[in-house]
Amino acid sequence: MKLSRTQFIVGLIAINIALDQISKFLVRAYVAPYETTELLGNLFILTNVENSGAFLSLGSDLNPTLKSIFLLILPIAVLGYVTYYILTNKALDKYSVFGFACIIGGGIANVYDRILYGSVTDFFHIDLGGVFKTGVFNVADMSVMLGMGLLLYSNFITTKNAKQNA
């Protein structure tokens, strides 16, 4: 049985949401708040923090009305539009479709947390000895970043092919 394009997209979005929500469920169940566990020495750390803002806690200090607008209403509108866009634009290449689906899945997963819990559970932290250090993030954030990378790659390939054909 071959999946239709729409089924593939919806399935990929659902897989992203499921992986994120399962990982957050496990962290909430088995890792105490602010508990730190070194997974690969002090390079890869597991912790449990609640982020009431967006990326790197941006917006966590906003008043509740602005927080609802910028962290719930606006993201839902954008995710809805992007979902409509990838379902209806048949000209998108496979990297763009995959990238947008990852972004949508990660976005929906984090919005779901904000609606249900009022914050997003973050739990991964990478510190490569000061050379490279991240904030605390989750699977949805990784999905969004993977999606952005795929969109950049797709754009690079499309631009390169257009220049070669010109």
C-alpha positions in Angstrom: 0.0 0.0 0.0 1.4 3.3 -1.1 0.8 6.4 1.0 -0.6 9.5 -0.7 1.4 12.7 -0.4 -1.1 14.0 2.2 -1.0 10.8 4.3 2.8 11.0 4.2 2.8 14.6 5.4 0.2 14.0 8.1 2.0 10.9 9.2 5.4 12.7 9.5 3.8 15.5 11.5 2.2 12.9 13.8 5.5 11.0 14.3 7.2 14.3 15.3 4.5 15.1 17.8 4.5 11.6 19.2 8.3 11.4 19.7 8.3 14.7 21.4 5.3 14.0 23.7 6.6 10.5 24.6 10.0 12.0 25.5 8.5 14.7 27.6 6.2 12.2 29.3 9.2 10.1 30.3 11.2 13.2 31.5 8.2 14.4 33.6 7.7 10.9 35.1 11.3 10.0 35.8 13.4 13.2 36.1 12.8 15.5 39.1 12.5 19.2 38.3 16.0 20.7 37.9 17.7 17.3 38.5 20.8 17.0 36.3 22.1 13.7 34.9 25.2 13.5 32.9 24.7 11.2 29.9 28.1 11.6 28.2 30.2 13.0 31.0 29.4 16.7 31.2 29.0 17.0 27.4 25.4 15.8 27.1 23.2 16.5 30.1 19.6 15.5 30.9 17.6 17.9 33.1 14.0 18.8 33.6 13.0 22.4 33.3 9.8 24.1 32.4 10.1 27.0 29.9 7.2 29.4 30.1 8.6 31.4 27.1 9.8 30.5 23.6 13.3 29.8 22.4 15.8 30.3 25.3 12.9 31.6 27.5 12.3 34.6 25.3 9.0 36.1 26.2 8.7 34.4 29.6 8.4 37.8 31.3 5.6 39.1 29.0 2.2 39.8 30.5 -0.3 37.0 30.1 -2.2 38.7 27.2 1.0 39.3 25.1 2.2 35.8 26.0 -1.1 34.3 24.7 -0.8 36.3 21.5 2.9 35.6 20.8 3.2 32.1 22.2 -0.2 30.6 21.3 -2.4 32.5 18.9 0.3 33.6 16.4 2.1 30.2 16.4 -1.2 28.4 15.8 -2.0 30.7 12.9 1.4 30.3 11.3 1.4 26.5 11.8 -2.1 26.4 10.2 -1.0 28.4 7.2 2.2 26.4 6.7 0.2 23.1 7.0 -2.2 24.4 4.3 0.8 25.5 2.2 2.6 22.2 2.1 -0.7 20.2 1.6 -1.7 22.3 -1.4 1.7 23.2 -3.0 2.5 20.2 -5.1 5.6 21.8 -6.5 7.6 21.5 -3.3 10.6 19.2 -3.4 10.9 16.3 -1.0 13.4 18.1 1.3 11.1 21.1 1.7 8.1 18.8 2.4 10.0 16.9 5.0 11.5 20.1 6.5 8.1 21.8 6.7 6.5 18.7 8.3 9.2 18.6 10.9 8.7 22.3 11.7 5.0 21.8 11.9 5.2 18.7 14.1 7.7 20.3 16.5 5.7 23.5 16.6 2.4 21.7 17.3 4.1 19.7 20.1 5.3 22.8 21.9 2.0 24.7 21.4 0.2 21.6 22.9 2.5 21.8 26.0 1.8 25.5 26.4 -2.0 24.9 26.2 -2.0 21.9 28.5 0.7 22.9 31.0 1.3 26.6 30.6 4.9 25.9 29.7 7.1 23.6 27.6 9.2 20.9 29.1 12.9 21.1 28.0 15.5 18.5 29.0 18.5 18.3 26.8 21.7 20.4 27.2 24.9 20.2 25.3 28.2 21.7 26.6 31.3 21.0 24.6 33.7 22.6 27.0 32.8 26.2 26.2 33.4 25.7 22.4 29.8 24.9 21.8 27.0 25.3 24.4 23.3 25.2 24.0 20.4 26.2 26.1 18.1 23.5 27.4 15.9 22.1 24.6 13.6 19.2 23.7 12.8 16.8 20.8 10.3 19.3 19.3 13.1 21.9 19.2 15.4 19.4 17.4 12.6 18.7 14.9 12.2 22.4 14.2 16.0 22.8 13.7 16.2 19.7 11.5 13.3 21.2 9.4 15.1 24.5 9.1 18.2 22.8 8.0 16.3 20.8 5.4 14.7 24.0 4.1 18.1 25.7 3.8 19.6 22.6 2.1 16.6 22.6 -0.4 17.1 26.3 -1.1 20.8 25.8 -1.7 20.2 22.9 -4.1 17.4 24.7 -5.9 19.5 27.8 -6.3 22.5 25.8 -7.5 20.4 23.9 -10.0 18.9 27.2 -11.3 22.3 28.7 -11.8 23.5 25.6 -13.7 20.5 25.7 -16.0 20.8 29.4 -16.7 
